[in-house]
Amino acid sequence: MSARPALVLAYFTYFGVLGIFVPYFGLFLDGRGLSSADIGLLLAIVTASRIVGPSVWALVAERTGKPLQVMRYGAILASLGWLSSFADYGFWPLLCGFALFSFFWTAILPQLEVSAFAFLNDDTQAYGRIRTSGSVGYIVLVMLGGWLFERYGSEFLPLSALLFLLLLLCSLFLLPTVTVNAELSSEHVSFTKLIKNTVLVRFMLAALLLQMSFAPFYGFFTLYSRDLGYSGTQTGLFIGLAILAEIVAFYFAGSLMRNRSYRLLLSVCYGVTVLRWYMLATVADNVWLLCFSMLLHAGSFAIAHSCAMQFIQQFFPRKLRSRGQAMYAGVIFGGGGAIGAYFSGLLWQNGAGASLTFTAAALLALAATLLALTLPGGKGAGKTLQ
């Protein structure tokens, strides 16, 4: 199988797993009798295991020169960790099992992103179009999950996710061999020196705050939607609408990003996120306004993520990109997700603090917007990074 169809399948199955896990995990834990504080703590600890994981796996991939092996072992071990979800023995067994799953899961995406850009010769437009397959996988499983939840309850999650984990593993064995570190610069570039660059620091801090702001949505939106009186199918459709917007945005991201600065793109995307969370805090009981807020996912996630991926690819030289992607995944998705999940759990108060939690998320996104406005403003994203 050639690289592009295999990449499409890998992204589809990877984000298909997340389409089951992310929206319905809170409902699953709630169904197991955990309080919102327990759910927030579990999400925070599980997410925190992803801080160290990406860097560990990136070093393994860099030293062995075998990113595909790293991804495959990660998928195998993540599947084994996921098996803990089938047993109902309370909080601590779930915590241990999901922490293992999360740690090994981090072996996959950073190496997949690096491999994809290597296959595509850093073509952002081609990357965006292939990345849409991940969004398609996500939306298909989100909508299927809504139907399964109504039919079988929250216990549909363990088996459904395991099936797609196994499909993901199969897809990784279909990917052809890729060499991502073959072209090494004759000039030694220090990773430590690069990560102290003030542009990178501002970019990472803004992305961290934005990811923290997503925590209430990822952890509690399905519970929030249920508490507002929406059905499981309606909740699946809301999330599906967001992913449809994401798919369109990913498809056109390459063209949209051409000759535009990171300052413009990220500040607009982060500003849109402020509006999105504030609408969830104040008008989510209005179905049409809630649908409109879901459409803002196109900017707050898809375009913002495409910018971030191109930023990392252009900021770090080829031989350091694996570590750059791993650092981004660990600090942003791991650190930002963990901090956001923990404080969201404290603020949520079993639904009583929902409005306050999303208002706090809007304020975090506003702080991210202000930081994004300090990034270089030259045209041609990535040409004035350092």
Contacts in CASP RR format, 6 or more apart in sequence:
PFRMAT RR
TARGET T0000
AUTHOR 0000-0000-0000
METHOD contacts of the structure
MODEL  1
MSARPALVLAYFTYFGVLGIFVPYFGLFLDGRGLSSADIGLLLAIVTASR
IVGPSVWALVAERTGKPLQVMRYGAILASLGWLSSFADYGFWPLLCGFAL
FSFFWTAILPQLEVSAFAFLNDDTQAYGRIRTSGSVGYIVLVMLGGWLFE
RYGSEFLPLSALLFLLLLLCSLFLLPTVTVNAELSSEHVSFTKLIKNTVL
VRFMLAALLLQMSFAPFYGFFTLYSRDLGYSGTQTGLFIGLAILAEIVAF
YFAGSLMRNRSYRLLLSVCYGVTVLRWYMLATVADNVWLLCFSMLLHAGS
FAIAHSCAMQFIQQFFPRKLRSRGQAMYAGVIFGGGGAIGAYFSGLLWQN
GAGASLTFTAAALLALAATLLALTLPGGKGAGKTLQ
1 174 0 8 1.000
1 175 0 8 1.000
1 176 0 8 1.000
2 176 0 8 1.000
3 119 0 8 1.000
3 175 0 8 1.000
3 176 0 8 1.000
3 178 0 8 1.000
4 119 0 8 1.000
4 130 0 8 1.000
6 171 0 8 1.000
6 174 0 8 1.000
6 175 0 8 1.000
6 176 0 8 1.000
7 112 0 8 1.000
7 115 0 8 1.000
7 116 0 8 1.000
7 119 0 8 1.000
7 130 0 8 1.000
7 133 0 8 1.000
7 175 0 8 1.000
8 130 0 8 1.000
8 133 0 8 1.000
9 133 0 8 1.000
9 171 0 8 1.000
9 174 0 8 1.000
10 112 0 8 1.000
10 168 0 8 1.000
10 171 0 8 1.000
10 172 0 8 1.000
10 174 0 8 1.000
10 175 0 8 1.000
11 112 0 8 1.000
11 130 0 8 1.000
11 131 0 8 1.000
11 133 0 8 1.000
11 134 0 8 1.000
11 137 0 8 1.000
12 133 0 8 1.000
12 134 0 8 1.000
12 136 0 8 1.000
12 137 0 8 1.000
12 171 0 8 1.000
13 137 0 8 1.000
13 164 0 8 1.000
13 167 0 8 1.000
13 168 0 8 1.000
13 170 0 8 1.000
13 171 0 8 1.000
14 108 0 8 1.000
14 109 0 8 1.000
14 112 0 8 1.000
14 134 0 8 1.000
14 168 0 8 1.000
15 134 0 8 1.000
15 135 0 8 1.000
15 137 0 8 1.000
15 138 0 8 1.000
16 134 0 8 1.000
16 137 0 8 1.000
16 138 0 8 1.000
16 140 0 8 1.000
16 141 0 8 1.000
16 164 0 8 1.000
17 141 0 8 1.000
17 161 0 8 1.000
17 164 0 8 1.000
17 165 0 8 1.000
17 168 0 8 1.000
18 138 0 8 1.000
18 141 0 8 1.000
19 137 0 8 1.000
19 138 0 8 1.000
19 139 0 8 1.000
19 141 0 8 1.000
19 142 0 8 1.000
19 145 0 8 1.000
20 141 0 8 1.000
20 142 0 8 1.000
20 145 0 8 1.000
20 157 0 8 1.000
20 160 0 8 1.000
20 161 0 8 1.000
20 164 0 8 1.000
21 157 0 8 1.000
21 161 0 8 1.000
22 218 0 8 1.000
22 219 0 8 1.000
23 142 0 8 1.000
23 145 0 8 1.000
23 218 0 8 1.000
23 221 0 8 1.000
23 222 0 8 1.000
23 235 0 8 1.000
23 236 0 8 1.000
23 239 0 8 1.000
24 145 0 8 1.000
24 146 0 8 1.000
24 149 0 8 1.000
24 154 0 8 1.000
24 156 0 8 1.000
24 157 0 8 1.000
24 222 0 8 1.000
25 43 0 8 1.000
25 157 0 8 1.000
25 219 0 8 1.000
26 39 0 8 1.000
26 43 0 8 1.000
26 219 0 8 1.000
26 220 0 8 1.000
26 222 0 8 1.000
26 223 0 8 1.000
27 149 0 8 1.000
27 154 0 8 1.000
27 222 0 8 1.000
27 223 0 8 1.000
27 226 0 8 1.000
28 85 0 8 1.000
28 154 0 8 1.000
28 155 0 8 1.000
28 157 0 8 1.000
29 38 0 8 1.000
29 39 0 8 1.000
29 42 0 8 1.000
29 94 0 8 1.000
30 39 0 8 1.000
30 154 0 8 1.000
30 223 0 8 1.000
31 154 0 8 1.000
32 88 0 8 1.000
32 90 0 8 1.000
32 94 0 8 1.000
32 154 0 8 1.000
34 42 0 8 1.000
34 91 0 8 1.000
35 350 0 8 1.000
36 220 0 8 1.000
36 223 0 8 1.000
36 345 0 8 1.000
36 348 0 8 1.000
36 349 0 8 1.000
36 350 0 8 1.000
36 351 0 8 1.000
37 345 0 8 1.000
37 346 0 8 1.000
38 91 0 8 1.000
39 219 0 8 1.000
39 220 0 8 1.000
39 345 0 8 1.000
40 219 0 8 1.000
40 341 0 8 1.000
40 342 0 8 1.000
40 344 0 8 1.000
40 345 0 8 1.000
40 346 0 8 1.000
40 348 0 8 1.000
41 342 0 8 1.000
41 345 0 8 1.000
42 91 0 8 1.000
42 94 0 8 1.000
42 95 0 8 1.000
42 98 0 8 1.000
43 215 0 8 1.000
43 219 0 8 1.000
43 338 0 8 1.000
43 341 0 8 1.000
43 342 0 8 1.000
43 345 0 8 1.000
44 337 0 8 1.000
44 338 0 8 1.000
44 339 0 8 1.000
44 340 0 8 1.000
44 341 0 8 1.000
44 342 0 8 1.000
45 95 0 8 1.000
45 99 0 8 1.000
45 338 0 8 1.000
46 95 0 8 1.000
46 98 0 8 1.000
46 99 0 8 1.000
46 101 0 8 1.000
46 102 0 8 1.000
47 102 0 8 1.000
47 333 0 8 1.000
47 334 0 8 1.000
47 335 0 8 1.000
47 336 0 8 1.000
47 337 0 8 1.000
47 338 0 8 1.000
47 341 0 8 1.000
48 334 0 8 1.000
48 335 0 8 1.000
48 338 0 8 1.000
49 99 0 8 1.000
49 100 0 8 1.000
49 102 0 8 1.000
49 103 0 8 1.000
49 106 0 8 1.000
50 102 0 8 1.000
50 103 0 8 1.000
50 105 0 8 1.000
50 106 0 8 1.000
50 329 0 8 1.000
50 330 0 8 1.000
50 333 0 8 1.000
50 334 0 8 1.000
50 335 0 8 1.000
50 338 0 8 1.000
51 330 0 8 1.000
51 331 0 8 1.000
51 334 0 8 1.000
51 335 0 8 1.000
51 338 0 8 1.000
52 103 0 8 1.000
52 330 0 8 1.000
53 103 0 8 1.000
53 106 0 8 1.000
53 107 0 8 1.000
53 326 0 8 1.000
53 330 0 8 1.000
54 106 0 8 1.000
54 110 0 8 1.000
54 325 0 8 1.000
54 326 0 8 1.000
54 327 0 8 1.000
54 329 0 8 1.000
54 330 0 8 1.000
55 323 0 8 1.000
55 326 0 8 1.000
55 327 0 8 1.000
55 330 0 8 1.000
57 70 0 8 1.000
57 74 0 8 1.000
57 106 0 8 1.000
57 107 0 8 1.000
57 110 0 8 1.000
57 111 0 8 1.000
57 326 0 8 1.000
58 110 0 8 1.000
58 111 0 8 1.000
58 322 0 8 1.000
58 323 0 8 1.000
58 324 0 8 1.000
58 325 0 8 1.000
58 326 0 8 1.000
58 327 0 8 1.000
59 323 0 8 1.000
60 70 0 8 1.000
61 67 0 8 1.000
61 70 0 8 1.000
61 111 0 8 1.000
61 114 0 8 1.000
61 322 0 8 1.000
62 181 0 8 1.000
62 319 0 8 1.000
62 322 0 8 1.000
62 323 0 8 1.000
64 70 0 8 1.000
65 179 0 8 1.000
65 180 0 8 1.000
65 181 0 8 1.000
67 111 0 8 1.000
67 114 0 8 1.000
67 115 0 8 1.000
67 178 0 8 1.000
67 180 0 8 1.000
67 322 0 8 1.000
68 111 0 8 1.000
68 115 0 8 1.000
68 172 0 8 1.000
68 175 0 8 1.000
68 177 0 8 1.000
68 178 0 8 1.000
70 107 0 8 1.000
70 111 0 8 1.000
71 107 0 8 1.000
71 108 0 8 1.000
71 111 0 8 1.000
71 112 0 8 1.000
71 115 0 8 1.000
71 172 0 8 1.000
71 175 0 8 1.000
72 169 0 8 1.000
72 172 0 8 1.000
72 173 0 8 1.000
73 104 0 8 1.000
73 107 0 8 1.000
74 104 0 8 1.000
74 105 0 8 1.000
74 107 0 8 1.000
74 108 0 8 1.000
75 104 0 8 1.000
75 107 0 8 1.000
75 108 0 8 1.000
75 165 0 8 1.000
75 168 0 8 1.000
75 169 0 8 1.000
75 172 0 8 1.000
76 169 0 8 1.000
77 100 0 8 1.000
77 104 0 8 1.000
77 107 0 8 1.000
78 100 0 8 1.000
78 101 0 8 1.000
78 104 0 8 1.000
78 105 0 8 1.000
78 107 0 8 1.000
78 108 0 8 1.000
78 165 0 8 1.000
79 162 0 8 1.000
79 165 0 8 1.000
79 166 0 8 1.000
79 169 0 8 1.000
80 100 0 8 1.000
80 104 0 8 1.000
81 97 0 8 1.000
81 98 0 8 1.000
81 100 0 8 1.000
81 101 0 8 1.000
81 104 0 8 1.000
82 97 0 8 1.000
82 101 0 8 1.000
82 158 0 8 1.000
82 161 0 8 1.000
82 162 0 8 1.000
82 165 0 8 1.000
83 162 0 8 1.000
84 93 0 8 1.000
84 94 0 8 1.000
84 96 0 8 1.000
84 97 0 8 1.000
84 98 0 8 1.000
84 100 0 8 1.000
84 101 0 8 1.000
85 94 0 8 1.000
85 97 0 8 1.000
85 98 0 8 1.000
85 157 0 8 1.000
85 158 0 8 1.000
85 161 0 8 1.000
86 158 0 8 1.000
86 159 0 8 1.000
87 93 0 8 1.000
106 329 0 8 1.000
106 330 0 8 1.000
108 168 0 8 1.000
108 172 0 8 1.000
109 329 0 8 1.000
110 322 0 8 1.000
110 325 0 8 1.000
110 326 0 8 1.000
110 328 0 8 1.000
110 329 0 8 1.000
111 322 0 8 1.000
111 325 0 8 1.000
113 309 0 8 1.000
113 325 0 8 1.000
114 180 0 8 1.000
114 321 0 8 1.000
114 322 0 8 1.000
114 325 0 8 1.000
115 175 0 8 1.000
115 178 0 8 1.000
115 180 0 8 1.000
116 127 0 8 1.000
116 130 0 8 1.000
116 131 0 8 1.000
117 127 0 8 1.000
117 309 0 8 1.000
117 313 0 8 1.000
117 321 0 8 1.000
118 178 0 8 1.000
118 179 0 8 1.000
118 180 0 8 1.000
119 178 0 8 1.000
120 126 0 8 1.000
120 127 0 8 1.000
120 130 0 8 1.000
122 313 0 8 1.000
124 253 0 8 1.000
124 254 0 8 1.000
124 257 0 8 1.000
124 306 0 8 1.000
124 309 0 8 1.000
124 310 0 8 1.000
125 253 0 8 1.000
125 254 0 8 1.000
125 255 0 8 1.000
127 306 0 8 1.000
127 309 0 8 1.000
128 250 0 8 1.000
128 251 0 8 1.000
128 253 0 8 1.000
128 254 0 8 1.000
128 306 0 8 1.000
129 250 0 8 1.000
129 251 0 8 1.000
131 250 0 8 1.000
131 306 0 8 1.000
132 247 0 8 1.000
132 250 0 8 1.000
132 251 0 8 1.000
135 243 0 8 1.000
135 246 0 8 1.000
135 247 0 8 1.000
135 250 0 8 1.000
135 302 0 8 1.000
136 247 0 8 1.000
138 243 0 8 1.000
138 246 0 8 1.000
139 239 0 8 1.000
139 240 0 8 1.000
139 243 0 8 1.000
139 244 0 8 1.000
139 247 0 8 1.000
141 160 0 8 1.000
141 164 0 8 1.000
142 236 0 8 1.000
142 239 0 8 1.000
142 240 0 8 1.000
142 243 0 8 1.000
143 236 0 8 1.000
143 237 0 8 1.000
143 239 0 8 1.000
143 240 0 8 1.000
144 160 0 8 1.000
145 156 0 8 1.000
145 160 0 8 1.000
145 236 0 8 1.000
146 232 0 8 1.000
146 233 0 8 1.000
146 235 0 8 1.000
146 236 0 8 1.000
147 233 0 8 1.000
148 156 0 8 1.000
148 160 0 8 1.000
149 156 0 8 1.000
149 232 0 8 1.000
150 231 0 8 1.000
150 232 0 8 1.000
150 233 0 8 1.000
180 318 0 8 1.000
180 321 0 8 1.000
180 322 0 8 1.000
181 318 0 8 1.000
181 319 0 8 1.000
181 322 0 8 1.000
183 318 0 8 1.000
183 319 0 8 1.000
184 318 0 8 1.000
184 319 0 8 1.000
185 317 0 8 1.000
185 318 0 8 1.000
185 319 0 8 1.000
189 317 0 8 1.000
189 319 0 8 1.000
189 320 0 8 1.000
191 320 0 8 1.000
191 323 0 8 1.000
191 324 0 8 1.000
194 200 0 8 1.000
194 315 0 8 1.000
194 316 0 8 1.000
194 320 0 8 1.000
195 201 0 8 1.000
195 327 0 8 1.000
197 315 0 8 1.000
197 386 0 8 1.000
199 315 0 8 1.000
199 375 0 8 1.000
199 376 0 8 1.000
199 385 0 8 1.000
199 386 0 8 1.000
200 315 0 8 1.000
200 385 0 8 1.000
202 371 0 8 1.000
202 374 0 8 1.000
202 375 0 8 1.000
203 262 0 8 1.000
203 266 0 8 1.000
203 308 0 8 1.000
203 311 0 8 1.000
203 375 0 8 1.000
204 328 0 8 1.000
204 331 0 8 1.000
204 332 0 8 1.000
205 371 0 8 1.000
206 266 0 8 1.000
206 270 0 8 1.000
206 368 0 8 1.000
206 369 0 8 1.000
206 371 0 8 1.000
206 372 0 8 1.000
206 375 0 8 1.000
207 308 0 8 1.000
207 328 0 8 1.000
207 332 0 8 1.000
207 368 0 8 1.000
208 331 0 8 1.000
208 332 0 8 1.000
208 335 0 8 1.000
208 336 0 8 1.000
209 364 0 8 1.000
209 365 0 8 1.000
209 367 0 8 1.000
209 368 0 8 1.000
209 371 0 8 1.000
210 270 0 8 1.000
210 273 0 8 1.000
210 300 0 8 1.000
210 304 0 8 1.000
210 364 0 8 1.000
210 365 0 8 1.000
210 368 0 8 1.000
211 332 0 8 1.000
211 333 0 8 1.000
211 334 0 8 1.000
211 335 0 8 1.000
211 336 0 8 1.000
211 337 0 8 1.000
211 340 0 8 1.000
212 336 0 8 1.000
212 337 0 8 1.000
212 339 0 8 1.000
212 340 0 8 1.000
212 343 0 8 1.000
212 361 0 8 1.000
212 364 0 8 1.000
213 273 0 8 1.000
213 277 0 8 1.000
213 340 0 8 1.000
213 361 0 8 1.000
213 362 0 8 1.000
213 364 0 8 1.000
213 365 0 8 1.000
213 368 0 8 1.000
214 301 0 8 1.000
214 337 0 8 1.000
214 361 0 8 1.000
215 336 0 8 1.000
215 337 0 8 1.000
215 339 0 8 1.000
215 340 0 8 1.000
215 341 0 8 1.000
215 343 0 8 1.000
215 344 0 8 1.000
215 361 0 8 1.000
216 277 0 8 1.000
216 340 0 8 1.000
216 344 0 8 1.000
216 347 0 8 1.000
216 348 0 8 1.000
216 354 0 8 1.000
216 357 0 8 1.000
216 358 0 8 1.000
216 360 0 8 1.000
216 361 0 8 1.000
217 277 0 8 1.000
217 280 0 8 1.000
217 358 0 8 1.000
217 361 0 8 1.000
218 337 0 8 1.000
218 341 0 8 1.000
219 341 0 8 1.000
219 344 0 8 1.000
220 344 0 8 1.000
220 345 0 8 1.000
220 348 0 8 1.000
220 351 0 8 1.000
220 354 0 8 1.000
220 357 0 8 1.000
221 235 0 8 1.000
221 239 0 8 1.000
221 280 0 8 1.000
222 232 0 8 1.000
222 235 0 8 1.000
223 351 0 8 1.000
224 280 0 8 1.000
224 284 0 8 1.000
224 351 0 8 1.000
224 354 0 8 1.000
225 232 0 8 1.000
225 234 0 8 1.000
225 235 0 8 1.000
225 238 0 8 1.000
226 232 0 8 1.000
226 235 0 8 1.000
227 351 0 8 1.000
227 354 0 8 1.000
228 284 0 8 1.000
228 285 0 8 1.000
230 238 0 8 1.000
230 287 0 8 1.000
238 290 0 8 1.000
238 291 0 8 1.000
238 294 0 8 1.000
239 294 0 8 1.000
240 294 0 8 1.000
241 291 0 8 1.000
241 294 0 8 1.000
241 295 0 8 1.000
242 294 0 8 1.000
242 295 0 8 1.000
242 297 0 8 1.000
243 297 0 8 1.000
245 294 0 8 1.000
245 295 0 8 1.000
245 296 0 8 1.000
245 297 0 8 1.000
245 298 0 8 1.000
245 299 0 8 1.000
245 302 0 8 1.000
246 297 0 8 1.000
246 298 0 8 1.000
246 301 0 8 1.000
246 302 0 8 1.000
247 302 0 8 1.000
248 298 0 8 1.000
249 256 0 8 1.000
249 298 0 8 1.000
249 299 0 8 1.000
249 302 0 8 1.000
249 303 0 8 1.000
249 306 0 8 1.000
250 302 0 8 1.000
250 306 0 8 1.000
253 302 0 8 1.000
253 303 0 8 1.000
253 306 0 8 1.000
254 306 0 8 1.000
256 265 0 8 1.000
256 303 0 8 1.000
257 265 0 8 1.000
257 303 0 8 1.000
257 306 0 8 1.000
257 307 0 8 1.000
257 310 0 8 1.000
257 381 0 8 1.000
258 380 0 8 1.000
259 379 0 8 1.000
259 380 0 8 1.000
259 381 0 8 1.000
260 379 0 8 1.000
260 380 0 8 1.000
260 381 0 8 1.000
261 375 0 8 1.000
261 376 0 8 1.000
261 377 0 8 1.000
261 378 0 8 1.000
261 379 0 8 1.000
261 380 0 8 1.000
261 381 0 8 1.000
261 384 0 8 1.000
262 307 0 8 1.000
262 311 0 8 1.000
262 372 0 8 1.000
262 375 0 8 1.000
262 376 0 8 1.000
262 377 0 8 1.000
262 381 0 8 1.000
262 382 0 8 1.000
262 385 0 8 1.000
263 372 0 8 1.000
263 373 0 8 1.000
263 374 0 8 1.000
263 375 0 8 1.000
263 376 0 8 1.000
263 377 0 8 1.000
263 378 0 8 1.000
264 377 0 8 1.000
265 303 0 8 1.000
265 304 0 8 1.000
265 307 0 8 1.000
265 381 0 8 1.000
266 304 0 8 1.000
266 307 0 8 1.000
266 372 0 8 1.000
266 375 0 8 1.000
267 369 0 8 1.000
267 372 0 8 1.000
267 373 0 8 1.000
267 375 0 8 1.000
268 299 0 8 1.000
269 299 0 8 1.000
269 300 0 8 1.000
269 303 0 8 1.000
269 304 0 8 1.000
269 307 0 8 1.000
270 300 0 8 1.000
270 304 0 8 1.000
270 365 0 8 1.000
270 368 0 8 1.000
270 369 0 8 1.000
270 372 0 8 1.000
271 365 0 8 1.000
271 366 0 8 1.000
271 369 0 8 1.000
272 296 0 8 1.000
272 299 0 8 1.000
272 300 0 8 1.000
273 296 0 8 1.000
273 299 0 8 1.000
273 300 0 8 1.000
273 304 0 8 1.000
273 362 0 8 1.000
273 365 0 8 1.000
273 368 0 8 1.000
273 369 0 8 1.000
274 362 0 8 1.000
274 365 0 8 1.000
274 366 0 8 1.000
274 369 0 8 1.000
275 293 0 8 1.000
275 296 0 8 1.000
275 362 0 8 1.000
276 293 0 8 1.000
276 296 0 8 1.000
276 297 0 8 1.000
276 300 0 8 1.000
276 362 0 8 1.000
276 365 0 8 1.000
277 358 0 8 1.000
277 359 0 8 1.000
277 361 0 8 1.000
277 362 0 8 1.000
277 365 0 8 1.000
278 358 0 8 1.000
278 359 0 8 1.000
278 362 0 8 1.000
279 289 0 8 1.000
279 290 0 8 1.000
279 292 0 8 1.000
279 293 0 8 1.000
280 290 0 8 1.000
280 293 0 8 1.000
280 358 0 8 1.000
280 361 0 8 1.000
281 354 0 8 1.000
281 355 0 8 1.000
281 356 0 8 1.000
281 357 0 8 1.000
281 358 0 8 1.000
281 359 0 8 1.000
281 361 0 8 1.000
281 362 0 8 1.000
282 355 0 8 1.000
283 289 0 8 1.000
283 290 0 8 1.000
283 293 0 8 1.000
284 290 0 8 1.000
284 293 0 8 1.000
300 365 0 8 1.000
307 381 0 8 1.000
308 328 0 8 1.000
308 332 0 8 1.000
310 381 0 8 1.000
310 382 0 8 1.000
311 381 0 8 1.000
311 382 0 8 1.000
311 385 0 8 1.000
312 321 0 8 1.000
312 324 0 8 1.000
312 325 0 8 1.000
312 328 0 8 1.000
313 321 0 8 1.000
314 381 0 8 1.000
314 382 0 8 1.000
314 385 0 8 1.000
315 382 0 8 1.000
315 385 0 8 1.000
315 386 0 8 1.000
316 323 0 8 1.000
316 324 0 8 1.000
343 360 0 8 1.000
344 357 0 8 1.000
344 361 0 8 1.000
345 357 0 8 1.000
347 353 0 8 1.000
347 356 0 8 1.000
347 357 0 8 1.000
347 360 0 8 1.000
348 354 0 8 1.000
348 357 0 8 1.000
376 382 0 8 1.000
376 384 0 8 1.000
376 385 0 8 1.000
377 384 0 8 1.000
378 384 0 8 1.000
END
